[in-house]
Amino acid sequence: MIEVNVTRQHSQIKQFVVTGHAESGPHGYDLVCAGVSAVTFGSVNAVLEMSGADLQIEQGAEGGFLRVTVPERIDGEAMQKIQTLFEGMLVSLKTIEKEYGDYITIRN
C-alpha cells in the first residue's frame, strides 16, 4: 500500500511524504506505482523549474520513499506557484486513490 501524508501550515502544503509500494501488479507492470511516481516526480520537477525553490528532497535507495519539504523562506510569487502545483498533484493522486483505493491512501 502506498501512503501519502501531507503536512500543512496555515492551509499551505509544507511537506509531503510518499511511502510504500502499491503491489497492484508484477514488478515493472504496477500501474498504480507508475502513476503515483509520475505524478509526484512530475510535480516536483515542475516546482523546481517554475519556482526556482530549493526544495528539500529525500528519496529511499530502493524506492518506496519520497519526502519533499518546502523551505521556510520563499517569496510570495514562488510560494503561490508551489502551492498551485502541489495542489494539482493532490488532485491527480486523489483521482488515482478514487479508482485504486485498495493500493493507495492519502492523508491530507
N, CA, C and O atoms as a Tinker XYZ file with bonds, in Angstrom:
   432  protein
     1  N      0.843000   -1.183000    0.000000    73     2
     2  CA     0.000000    0.000000    0.000000    64     1     3
     3  C      0.883000    1.238000    0.000000    63     2     4     5
     4  O      1.847000    1.334000    0.759000    81     3
     5  N      0.539000    2.173000   -0.856000    73     3     6
     6  CA     1.219000    3.468000   -0.878000    64     5     7
     7  C      0.475000    4.406000    0.051000    63     6     8     9
     8  O     -0.752000    4.491000    0.000000    81     7
     9  N      1.202000    5.107000    0.896000    73     7    10
    10  CA     0.618000    6.119000    1.768000    64     9    11
    11  C      1.209000    7.472000    1.420000    63    10    12    13
    12  O      2.423000    7.625000    1.285000    81    11
    13  N      0.321000    8.457000    1.278000    73    11    14
    14  CA     0.735000    9.829000    1.019000    64    13    15
    15  C      0.281000   10.651000    2.212000    63    14    16    17
    16  O     -0.913000   10.725000    2.500000    81    15
    17  N      1.221000   11.265000    2.903000    73    15    18
    18  CA     0.915000   12.107000    4.059000    64    17    19
    19  C      1.325000   13.540000    3.743000    63    18    20    21
    20  O      2.479000   13.817000    3.415000    81    19
    21  N      0.360000   14.437000    3.847000    73    19    22
    22  CA     0.583000   15.845000    3.534000    64    21    23
    23  C      0.541000   16.645000    4.828000    63    22    24    25
    24  O     -0.392000   16.505000    5.618000    81    23
    25  N      1.547000   17.479000    5.045000    73    23    26
    26  CA     1.590000   18.370000    6.201000    64    25    27
    27  C      1.351000   19.793000    5.712000    63    26    28    29
    28  O      2.004000   20.272000    4.785000    81    27
    29  N      0.401000   20.451000    6.359000    73    27    30
    30  CA     0.071000   21.831000    6.003000    64    29    31
    31  C      0.349000   22.753000    7.175000    63    30    32    33
    32  O      0.307000   22.348000    8.337000    81    31
    33  N      0.634000   24.001000    6.839000    73    31    34
    34  CA     0.777000   25.059000    7.835000    64    33    35
    35  C      0.033000   26.258000    7.279000    63    34    36    37
    36  O      0.359000   26.758000    6.202000    81    35
    37  N     -0.968000   26.717000    8.017000    73    35    38
    38  CA    -1.800000   27.827000    7.558000    64    37    39
    39  C     -2.371000   27.531000    6.173000    63    38    40    41
    40  O     -2.353000   28.385000    5.287000    81    39
    41  N     -2.875000   26.316000    5.999000    73    39    42
    42  CA    -3.511000   25.792000    4.786000    64    41    43
    43  C     -2.550000   25.621000    3.606000    63    42    44    45
    44  O     -2.983000   25.221000    2.526000    81    43
    45  N     -1.269000   25.911000    3.782000    73    43    46
    46  CA    -0.296000   25.718000    2.709000    64    45    47
    47  C      0.429000   24.388000    2.888000    63    46    48    49
    48  O      0.769000   24.002000    4.007000    81    47
    49  N      0.660000   23.696000    1.786000    73    47    50
    50  CA     1.412000   22.454000    1.825000    64    49    51
    51  C      2.861000   22.782000    2.159000    63    50    52    53
    52  O      3.520000   23.537000    1.444000    81    51
    53  N      3.347000   22.204000    3.252000    73    51    54
    54  CA     4.733000   22.426000    3.671000    64    53    55
    55  C      5.596000   21.194000    3.427000    63    54    56    57
    56  O      6.812000   21.298000    3.264000    81    55
    57  N      4.949000   20.016000    3.404000    73    55    58
    58  CA     5.701000   18.785000    3.207000    64    57    59
    59  C      4.741000   17.697000    2.751000    63    58    60    61
    60  O      3.571000   17.680000    3.136000    81    59
    61  N      5.252000   16.790000    1.924000    73    59    62
    62  CA     4.516000   15.559000    1.680000    64    61    63
    63  C      5.503000   14.403000    1.688000    63    62    64    65
    64  O      6.664000   14.539000    1.303000    81    63
    65  N      4.998000   13.257000    2.142000    73    63    66
    66  CA     5.799000   12.052000    2.239000    64    65    67
    67  C      5.021000   10.928000    1.566000    63    66    68    69
    68  O      3.849000   10.703000    1.868000    81    67
    69  N      5.679000   10.234000    0.659000    73    67    70
    70  CA     5.098000    9.092000   -0.028000    64    69    71
    71  C      5.897000    7.867000    0.392000    63    70    72    73
    72  O      7.117000    7.831000    0.231000    81    71
    73  N      5.201000    6.851000    0.937000    73    71    74
    74  CA     5.879000    5.642000    1.394000    64    73    75
    75  C      5.150000    4.405000    0.882000    63    74    76    77
    76  O      3.955000    4.442000    0.585000    81    75
    77  N      5.888000    3.329000    0.788000    73    75    78
    78  CA     5.304000    2.036000    0.465000    64    77    79
    79  C      5.314000    1.708000   -1.014000    63    78    80    81
    80  O      5.815000    2.459000   -1.850000    81    79
    81  N      4.740000    0.557000   -1.297000    73    79    82
    82  CA     4.620000    0.058000   -2.663000    64    81    83
    83  C      3.180000   -0.376000   -2.875000    63    82    84    85
    84  O      2.562000   -0.943000   -1.974000    81    83
    85  N      2.648000   -0.116000   -4.042000    73    83    86
    86  CA     1.254000   -0.456000   -4.325000    64    85    87
    87  C      1.061000   -1.961000   -4.422000    63    86    88    89
    88  O      0.079000   -2.494000   -3.907000    81    87
    89  N      1.980000   -2.645000   -5.071000    73    87    90
    90  CA     1.878000   -4.084000   -5.308000    64    89    91
    91  C      0.559000   -4.439000   -5.992000    63    90    92    93
    92  O     -0.074000   -5.443000   -5.664000    81    91
    93  N      0.155000   -3.597000   -6.951000    73    91    94
    94  CA    -1.085000   -3.849000   -7.689000    64    93    95
    95  C     -0.834000   -4.696000   -8.932000    63    94    96    97
    96  O     -1.774000   -5.050000   -9.644000    81    95
    97  N      0.419000   -5.019000   -9.192000    73    95    98
    98  CA     0.782000   -5.849000  -10.334000    64    97    99
    99  C      2.218000   -6.297000  -10.193000    63    98   100   101
   100  O      2.918000   -5.871000   -9.274000    81    99
   101  N      2.663000   -7.153000  -11.097000    73    99   102
   102  CA     4.058000   -7.606000  -11.043000    64   101   103
   103  C      5.029000   -6.438000  -11.200000    63   102   104   105
   104  O      4.699000   -5.404000  -11.780000    81   103
   105  N      6.227000   -6.632000  -10.671000    73   103   106
   106  CA     7.266000   -5.614000  -10.780000    64   105   107
   107  C      7.430000   -5.210000  -12.242000    63   106   108   109
   108  O      7.565000   -6.057000  -13.125000    81   107
   109  N      7.415000   -3.915000  -12.476000    73   107   110
   110  CA     7.532000   -3.408000  -13.837000    64   109   111
   111  C      6.199000   -3.230000  -14.541000    63   110   112   113
   112  O      6.137000   -2.626000  -15.611000    81   111
   113  N      5.130000   -3.752000  -13.948000    73   111   114
   114  CA     3.791000   -3.650000  -14.541000    64   113   115
   115  C      2.779000   -3.091000  -13.545000    63   114   116   117
   116  O      1.571000   -3.232000  -13.736000    81   115
   117  N      3.266000   -2.470000  -12.502000    73   115   118
   118  CA     2.411000   -1.928000  -11.442000    64   117   119
   119  C      1.962000   -0.531000  -11.849000    63   118   120   121
   120  O      2.698000    0.441000  -11.680000    81   119
   121  N      0.748000   -0.438000  -12.386000    73   119   122
   122  CA     0.247000    0.829000  -12.912000    64   121   123
   123  C      0.016000    1.872000  -11.825000    63   122   124   125
   124  O      0.201000    3.064000  -12.070000    81   123
   125  N     -0.384000    1.445000  -10.630000    73   123   126
   126  CA    -0.608000    2.402000   -9.547000    64   125   127
   127  C      0.720000    3.028000   -9.131000    63   126   128   129
   128  O      0.815000    4.244000   -8.968000    81   127
   129  N      1.725000    2.206000   -8.963000    73   127   130
   130  CA     3.052000    2.718000   -8.598000    64   129   131
   131  C      3.574000    3.664000   -9.676000    63   130   132   133
   132  O      4.103000    4.734000   -9.374000    81   131
   133  N      3.422000    3.262000  -10.921000    73   131   134
   134  CA     3.899000    4.103000  -12.022000    64   133   135
   135  C      3.152000    5.432000  -12.056000    63   134   136   137
   136  O      3.758000    6.479000  -12.282000    81   135
   137  N      1.844000    5.396000  -11.832000    73   135   138
   138  CA     1.052000    6.632000  -11.833000    64   137   139
   139  C      1.448000    7.568000  -10.709000    63   138   140   141
   140  O      1.616000    8.768000  -10.924000    81   139
   141  N      1.597000    7.020000   -9.504000    73   139   142
   142  CA     1.980000    7.836000   -8.348000    64   141   143
   143  C      3.368000    8.424000   -8.560000    63   142   144   145
   144  O      3.598000    9.596000   -8.261000    81   143
   145  N      4.284000    7.627000   -9.069000    73   143   146
   146  CA     5.643000    8.125000   -9.327000    64   145   147
   147  C      5.627000    9.240000  -10.364000    63   146   148   149
   148  O      6.284000   10.266000  -10.188000    81   147
   149  N      4.883000    9.041000  -11.436000    73   147   150
   150  CA     4.831000   10.056000  -12.495000    64   149   151
   151  C      4.240000   11.358000  -11.979000    63   150   152   153
   152  O      4.749000   12.437000  -12.283000    81   151
   153  N      3.174000   11.263000  -11.204000    73   151   154
   154  CA     2.519000   12.467000  -10.684000    64   153   155
   155  C      3.418000   13.200000   -9.695000    63   154   156   157
   156  O      3.577000   14.417000   -9.791000    81   155
   157  N      4.007000   12.474000   -8.748000    73   155   158
   158  CA     4.807000   13.147000   -7.716000    64   157   159
   159  C      6.101000   13.705000   -8.291000    63   158   160   161
   160  O      6.435000   14.862000   -8.035000    81   159
   161  N      6.832000   12.912000   -9.057000    73   159   162
   162  CA     8.090000   13.401000   -9.604000    64   161   163
   163  C      7.859000   14.495000  -10.638000    63   162   164   165
   164  O      8.635000   15.448000  -10.719000    81   163
   165  N      6.799000   14.365000  -11.426000    73   163   166
   166  CA     6.470000   15.423000  -12.384000    64   165   167
   167  C      6.157000   16.730000  -11.684000    63   166   168   169
   168  O      6.565000   17.798000  -12.142000    81   167
   169  N      5.435000   16.650000  -10.576000    73   167   170
   170  CA     5.095000   17.855000   -9.817000    64   169   171
   171  C      6.323000   18.489000   -9.182000    63   170   172   173
   172  O      6.486000   19.709000   -9.217000    81   171
   173  N      7.175000   17.672000   -8.609000    73   171   174
   174  CA     8.408000   18.192000   -8.013000    64   173   175
   175  C      9.266000   18.855000   -9.085000    63   174   176   177
   176  O      9.789000   19.949000   -8.870000    81   175
   177  N      9.415000   18.208000  -10.232000    73   175   178
   178  CA    10.208000   18.795000  -11.315000    64   177   179
   179  C      9.599000   20.104000  -11.799000    63   178   180   181
   180  O     10.330000   21.048000  -12.100000    81   179
   181  N      8.278000   20.176000  -11.878000    73   179   182
   182  CA     7.611000   21.415000  -12.289000    64   181   183
   183  C      7.872000   22.526000  -11.276000    63   182   184   185
   184  O      8.140000   23.663000  -11.664000    81   183
   185  N      7.799000   22.212000   -9.989000    73   183   186
   186  CA     8.075000   23.219000   -8.950000    64   185   187
   187  C      9.507000   23.720000   -9.079000    63   186   188   189
   188  O      9.748000   24.927000   -9.046000    81   187
   189  N     10.449000   22.810000   -9.226000    73   187   190
   190  CA    11.851000   23.211000   -9.343000    64   189   191
   191  C     12.062000   24.113000  -10.554000    63   190   192   193
   192  O     12.772000   25.115000  -10.469000    81   191
   193  N     11.455000   23.762000  -11.664000    73   191   194
   194  CA    11.631000   24.513000  -12.904000    64   193   195
   195  C     10.928000   25.866000  -12.865000    63   194   196   197
   196  O     11.484000   26.870000  -13.310000    81   195
   197  N      9.717000   25.893000  -12.336000    73   195   198
   198  CA     8.887000   27.099000  -12.440000    64   197   199
   199  C      9.031000   28.077000  -11.286000    63   198   200   201
   200  O      8.752000   29.266000  -11.443000    81   199
   201  N      9.470000   27.584000  -10.115000    73   199   202
   202  CA     9.562000   28.486000   -8.961000    64   201   203
   203  C     11.000000   28.799000   -8.572000    63   202   204   205
   204  O     11.260000   29.807000   -7.915000    81   203
   205  N     11.928000   27.950000   -8.968000    73   203   206
   206  CA    13.315000   28.135000   -8.559000    64   205   207
   207  C     13.556000   27.828000   -7.096000    63   206   208   209
   208  O     14.642000   28.090000   -6.579000    81   207
   209  N     12.563000   27.279000   -6.421000    73   207   210
   210  CA    12.690000   26.962000   -4.993000    64   209   211
   211  C     13.693000   25.832000   -4.790000    63   210   212   213
   212  O     13.824000   24.939000   -5.626000    81   211
   213  N     14.386000   25.889000   -3.681000    73   211   214
   214  CA    15.348000   24.862000   -3.312000    64   213   215
   215  C     14.647000   23.886000   -2.365000    63   214   216   217
   216  O     14.843000   23.931000   -1.150000    81   215
   217  N     13.831000   23.008000   -2.943000    73   215   218
   218  CA    13.095000   22.036000   -2.131000    64   217   219
   219  C     14.066000   21.073000   -1.455000    63   218   220   221
   220  O     15.116000   20.743000   -2.005000    81   219
   221  N     13.701000   20.631000   -0.262000    73   219   222
   222  CA    14.463000   19.577000    0.413000    64   221   223
   223  C     13.836000   18.257000   -0.023000    63   222   224   225
   224  O     12.663000   18.000000    0.247000    81   223
   225  N     14.622000   17.423000   -0.697000    73   223   226
   226  CA    14.114000   16.179000   -1.265000    64   225   227
   227  C     14.918000   15.008000   -0.721000    63   226   228   229
   228  O     16.147000   14.991000   -0.793000    81   227
   229  N     14.200000   14.023000   -0.174000    73   227   230
   230  CA    14.831000   12.791000    0.312000    64   229   231
   231  C     14.167000   11.620000   -0.390000    63   230   232   233
   232  O     12.941000   11.555000   -0.486000    81   231
   233  N     14.986000   10.691000   -0.882000    73   231   234
   234  CA    14.481000    9.502000   -1.541000    64   233   235
   235  C     15.107000    8.267000   -0.922000    63   234   236   237
   236  O     16.253000    8.295000   -0.474000    81   235
   237  N     14.339000    7.174000   -0.902000    73   235   238
   238  CA    14.887000    5.904000   -0.462000    64   237   239
   239  C     15.697000    5.263000   -1.570000    63   238   240   241
   240  O     15.350000    5.383000   -2.745000    81   239
   241  N     16.766000    4.588000   -1.209000    73   239   242
   242  CA    17.650000    3.963000   -2.197000    64   241   243
   243  C     16.936000    2.876000   -2.998000    63   242   244   245
   244  O     17.246000    2.663000   -4.170000    81   243
   245  N     15.997000    2.201000   -2.381000    73   243   246
   246  CA    15.273000    1.103000   -3.036000    64   245   247
   247  C     13.906000    1.541000   -3.545000    63   246   248   249
   248  O     13.098000    0.699000   -3.938000    81   247
   249  N     13.636000    2.830000   -3.545000    73   247   250
   250  CA    12.302000    3.296000   -3.925000    64   249   251
   251  C     11.351000    3.150000   -2.748000    63   250   252   253
   252  O     11.746000    2.702000   -1.672000    81   251
   253  N     10.126000    3.522000   -2.950000    73   251   254
   254  CA     9.141000    3.372000   -1.890000    64   253   255
   255  C      9.199000    4.460000   -0.835000    63   254   256   257
   256  O      8.515000    4.357000    0.183000    81   255
   257  N     10.000000    5.504000   -1.047000    73   255   258
   258  CA    10.067000    6.599000   -0.086000    64   257   259
   259  C     10.450000    7.892000   -0.802000    63   258   260   261
   260  O     11.448000    7.957000   -1.520000    81   259
   261  N      9.625000    8.917000   -0.584000    73   259   262
   262  CA     9.915000   10.260000   -1.088000    64   261   263
   263  C      9.382000   11.262000   -0.076000    63   262   264   265
   264  O      8.198000   11.249000    0.261000    81   263
   265  N     10.263000   12.132000    0.408000    73   263   266
   266  CA     9.856000   13.237000    1.289000    64   265   267
   267  C     10.292000   14.536000    0.626000    63   266   268   269
   268  O     11.454000   14.704000    0.258000    81   267
   269  N      9.332000   15.454000    0.481000    73   267   270
   270  CA     9.616000   16.758000   -0.115000    64   269   271
   271  C      9.149000   17.820000    0.866000    63   270   272   273
   272  O      7.996000   17.821000    1.298000    81   271
   273  N     10.061000   18.730000    1.213000    73   271   274
   274  CA     9.768000   19.789000    2.168000    64   273   275
   275  C     10.012000   21.140000    1.500000    63   274   276   277
   276  O     11.038000   21.357000    0.855000    81   275
   277  N      9.051000   22.034000    1.668000    73   275   278
   278  CA     9.162000   23.397000    1.140000    64   277   279
   279  C      9.959000   24.218000    2.146000    63   278   280   281
   280  O      9.628000   24.211000    3.331000    81   279
   281  N     10.999000   24.924000    1.709000    73   279   282
   282  CA    11.789000   25.739000    2.642000    64   281   283
   283  C     10.939000   26.821000    3.307000    63   282   284   285
   284  O      9.909000   27.240000    2.778000    81   283
   285  N     11.392000   27.254000    4.464000    73   283   286
   286  CA    10.661000   28.264000    5.235000    64   285   287
   287  C     10.576000   29.604000    4.513000    63   286   288   289
   288  O      9.515000   30.226000    4.482000    81   287
   289  N     11.659000   30.039000    3.948000    73   287   290
   290  CA    11.706000   31.377000    3.362000    64   289   291
   291  C     11.568000   31.309000    1.839000    63   290   292   293
   292  O     12.524000   31.050000    1.109000    81   291
   293  N     10.348000   31.552000    1.404000    73   291   294
   294  CA    10.039000   31.570000   -0.030000    64   293   295
   295  C      9.232000   32.834000   -0.289000    63   294   296   297
   296  O      8.313000   33.152000    0.466000    81   295
   297  N      9.573000   33.559000   -1.356000    73   295   298
   298  CA     8.814000   34.776000   -1.643000    64   297   299
   299  C      7.396000   34.412000   -2.096000    63   298   300   301
   300  O      7.123000   33.277000   -2.485000    81   299
   301  N      6.516000   35.391000   -2.036000    73   299   302
   302  CA     5.088000   35.171000   -2.270000    64   301   303
   303  C      4.750000   34.592000   -3.628000    63   302   304   305
   304  O      3.916000   33.692000   -3.722000    81   303
   305  N      5.384000   35.091000   -4.690000    73   303   306
   306  CA     5.080000   34.603000   -6.033000    64   305   307
   307  C      5.522000   33.152000   -6.211000    63   306   308   309
   308  O      4.794000   32.342000   -6.786000    81   307
   309  N      6.709000   32.829000   -5.719000    73   307   310
   310  CA     7.202000   31.453000   -5.804000    64   309   311
   311  C      6.319000   30.522000   -4.980000    63   310   312   313
   312  O      6.009000   29.414000   -5.418000    81   311
   313  N      5.910000   30.964000   -3.787000    73   311   314
   314  CA     5.065000   30.129000   -2.934000    64   313   315
   315  C      3.716000   29.869000   -3.600000    63   314   316   317
   316  O      3.172000   28.770000   -3.495000    81   315
   317  N      3.187000   30.861000   -4.273000    73   315   318
   318  CA     1.915000   30.678000   -4.971000    64   317   319
   319  C      2.049000   29.606000   -6.061000    63   318   320   321
   320  O      1.161000   28.768000   -6.216000    81   319
   321  N      3.137000   29.631000   -6.801000    73   319   322
   322  CA     3.377000   28.616000   -7.832000    64   321   323
   323  C      3.514000   27.231000   -7.204000    63   322   324   325
   324  O      2.940000   26.257000   -7.691000    81   323
   325  N      4.282000   27.157000   -6.118000    73   323   326
   326  CA     4.483000   25.879000   -5.428000    64   325   327
   327  C      3.145000   25.310000   -4.975000    63   326   328   329
   328  O      2.854000   24.136000   -5.202000    81   327
   329  N      2.342000   26.135000   -4.341000    73   327   330
   330  CA     1.058000   25.661000   -3.821000    64   329   331
   331  C      0.124000   25.218000   -4.945000    63   330   332   333
   332  O     -0.553000   24.197000   -4.824000    81   331
   333  N      0.087000   25.971000   -6.022000    73   331   334
   334  CA    -0.769000   25.600000   -7.151000    64   333   335
   335  C     -0.339000   24.252000   -7.732000    63   334   336   337
   336  O     -1.176000   23.391000   -8.004000    81   335
   337  N      0.951000   24.077000   -7.918000    73   335   338
   338  CA     1.445000   22.826000   -8.489000    64   337   339
   339  C      1.242000   21.645000   -7.548000    63   338   340   341
   340  O      0.864000   20.563000   -7.998000    81   339
   341  N      1.483000   21.827000   -6.253000    73   339   342
   342  CA     1.298000   20.722000   -5.310000    64   341   343
   343  C     -0.186000   20.425000   -5.071000    63   342   344   345
   344  O     -0.546000   19.269000   -4.846000    81   343
   345  N     -1.042000   21.431000   -5.114000    73   343   346
   346  CA    -2.488000   21.155000   -5.011000    64   345   347
   347  C     -2.956000   20.377000   -6.239000    63   346   348   349
   348  O     -3.796000   19.484000   -6.125000    81   347
   349  N     -2.414000   20.711000   -7.417000    73   347   350
   350  CA    -2.716000   19.945000   -8.617000    64   349   351
   351  C     -2.240000   18.509000   -8.498000    63   350   352   353
   352  O     -2.921000   17.586000   -8.945000    81   351
   353  N     -1.074000   18.316000   -7.899000    73   351   354
   354  CA    -0.565000   16.970000   -7.652000    64   353   355
   355  C     -1.544000   16.179000   -6.795000    63   354   356   357
   356  O     -1.827000   15.015000   -7.076000    81   355
   357  N     -2.061000   16.823000   -5.741000    73   355   358
   358  CA    -3.013000   16.140000   -4.866000    64   357   359
   359  C     -4.294000   15.759000   -5.596000    63   358   360   361
   360  O     -4.845000   14.686000   -5.353000    81   359
   361  N     -4.771000   16.615000   -6.479000    73   359   362
   362  CA    -5.962000   16.281000   -7.271000    64   361   363
   363  C     -5.700000   15.008000   -8.080000    63   362   364   365
   364  O     -6.538000   14.108000   -8.124000    81   363
   365  N     -4.536000   14.944000   -8.715000    73   363   366
   366  CA    -4.196000   13.757000   -9.504000    64   365   367
   367  C     -4.066000   12.514000   -8.624000    63   366   368   369
   368  O     -4.553000   11.445000   -8.994000    81   367
   369  N     -3.423000   12.640000   -7.477000    73   367   370
   370  CA    -3.286000   11.498000   -6.571000    64   369   371
   371  C     -4.639000   11.044000   -6.041000    63   370   372   373
   372  O     -4.869000    9.844000   -5.896000    81   371
   373  N     -5.537000   11.979000   -5.751000    73   371   374
   374  CA    -6.882000   11.615000   -5.282000    64   373   375
   375  C     -7.668000   10.901000   -6.370000    63   374   376   377
   376  O     -8.492000   10.034000   -6.078000    81   375
   377  N     -7.418000   11.257000   -7.611000    73   375   378
   378  CA    -8.063000   10.561000   -8.726000    64   377   379
   379  C     -7.594000    9.105000   -8.765000    63   378   380   381
   380  O     -8.401000    8.198000   -8.969000    81   379
   381  N     -6.302000    8.883000   -8.572000    73   379   382
   382  CA    -5.773000    7.521000   -8.503000    64   381   383
   383  C     -6.377000    6.789000   -7.310000    63   382   384   385
   384  O     -6.778000    5.631000   -7.425000    81   383
   385  N     -6.441000    7.464000   -6.164000    73   383   386
   386  CA    -6.990000    6.850000   -4.952000    64   385   387
   387  C     -8.452000    6.459000   -5.154000    63   386   388   389
   388  O     -8.879000    5.403000   -4.688000    81   387
   389  N     -9.211000    7.290000   -5.835000    73   387   390
   390  CA   -10.634000    7.007000   -6.058000    64   389   391
   391  C    -10.817000    5.708000   -6.842000    63   390   392   393
   392  O    -11.723000    4.925000   -6.555000    81   391
   393  N     -9.967000    5.487000   -7.815000    73   391   394
   394  CA   -10.064000    4.303000   -8.668000    64   393   395
   395  C     -9.368000    3.078000   -8.068000    63   394   396   397
   396  O     -9.812000    1.945000   -8.257000    81   395
   397  N     -8.275000    3.321000   -7.345000    73   395   398
   398  CA    -7.439000    2.225000   -6.851000    64   397   399
   399  C     -7.206000    2.331000   -5.350000    63   398   400   401
   400  O     -6.076000    2.192000   -4.882000    81   399
   401  N     -8.271000    2.576000   -4.599000    73   399   402
   402  CA    -8.182000    2.800000   -3.159000    64   401   403
   403  C     -7.624000    1.640000   -2.356000    63   402   404   405
   404  O     -7.220000    1.824000   -1.208000    81   403
   405  N     -7.595000    0.446000   -2.940000    73   403   406
   406  CA    -7.003000   -0.697000   -2.235000    64   405   407
   407  C     -5.477000   -0.613000   -2.205000    63   406   408   409
   408  O     -4.825000   -1.342000   -1.458000    81   407
   409  N     -4.910000    0.287000   -3.028000    73   407   410
   410  CA    -3.467000    0.333000   -3.184000    64   409   411
   411  C     -2.829000    1.661000   -2.766000    63   410   412   413
   412  O     -1.606000    1.761000   -2.670000    81   411
   413  N     -3.659000    2.676000   -2.520000    73   411   414
   414  CA    -3.130000    3.994000   -2.148000    64   413   415
   415  C     -4.106000    4.670000   -1.194000    63   414   416   417
   416  O     -5.323000    4.579000   -1.354000    81   415
   417  N     -3.545000    5.349000   -0.200000    73   415   418
   418  CA    -4.344000    6.163000    0.717000    64   417   419
   419  C     -3.652000    7.492000    0.913000    63   418   420   421
   420  O     -2.425000    7.567000    0.976000    81   419
   421  N     -4.464000    8.558000    1.009000    73   419   422
   422  CA    -3.927000    9.897000    1.150000    64   421   423
   423  C     -4.437000   10.493000    2.450000    63   422   424   425
   424  O     -5.636000   10.467000    2.729000    81   423
   425  N     -3.523000   11.030000    3.241000    73   423   426
   426  CA    -3.871000   11.768000    4.464000    64   425   427
   427  C     -3.484000   13.208000    4.216000    63   426   428   429
   428  O     -2.307000   13.545000    4.096000    81   427
   429  N     -4.500000   14.051000    4.144000    73   427   430
   430  CA    -4.290000   15.438000    3.730000    64   429   431
   431  C     -4.799000   16.366000    4.824000    63   430   432
   432  O     -4.720000   17.587000    4.684000    81   431
